[in-house]
Amino acid sequence: MAVNPELVGRVFPPTPPYLVGREKVREFARAVFATDPQHTDPAAAQALGYADVVAPPTFAMVIQDQTLQILLAEPDSGIVLARTVHADQRFRYSRPIVAGDELTGTLSVTGVRAIGGNALVTSEAEITDAAGDHVVTATSVLLIGADE
């Protein structure tokens, strides 16, 4: 099945709230070689005016992944994970993610474009905090290979 062009404009239900844990931020920082003390040391983060450790910018992928899992599970999407490559990623922040945040993501598909026998699927995950305030928009482009 080809990627369903009717995905464009579809908005999926929000993810369950994700509580950002201090140890998760520290683990992620180590994994991506983010060595600034604000990512691992609460005192360093507090000295910069934050309540707790600050997640590296790409940490938003943790929440965005939850939204993408909903898209990938959509029966009529035509997206086959075995033929999918993550082609592009962008983040637009209102504020950094900090340990203690409770975040929810809502995914919308903003584009489906055919390129040869392949398809590019662009989506945006709007990630908000417990108060409903915008934290980050994570834009992802998936390249879906042609049917075999």
C-alpha positions, 0 to 999 in steps of 0.5 A: 500500500502506498502512503495515504495522502489523506493523512495530511491535516489529520491530528492524532489524540494527545499522548499520555503525560510524560514526567521528565525525570532528572535521571532520564535527562542525565542519561540522555545528556550522556548519550548525546555527549551534552557535557554542560553541567546544567544537564546533570547538576541541579545546582548548575541549572538552578544557578542559571534560573532553572528549577532542575536539570535542563534537557538537551534540545534533542530530548524532545524526541522522547515525547515526539517518538510517542506521537510518531508511534501513534502515526505508525500504528494507524491502519490506513497510513500506508507507512511500513516501518521496515521501509522508513528512514528518519530523514529530517528533524527540527525543533522550535522551542518556547522554553527549555525542557526541565526535569519535573516537567509533565509533557504531552504531545499532539501530532499532526501530519502536515505533508505527504509528498511523492518522490519517485516511488517513495514518499516524504511524510512531514509531521509536527508534534506540538509539545505542551506542559501540564498547564497547556503552555507550548514548550516545543514544536518538533518537526519530523520528516520520514522517508518511506521507501517504495513498495517492493 
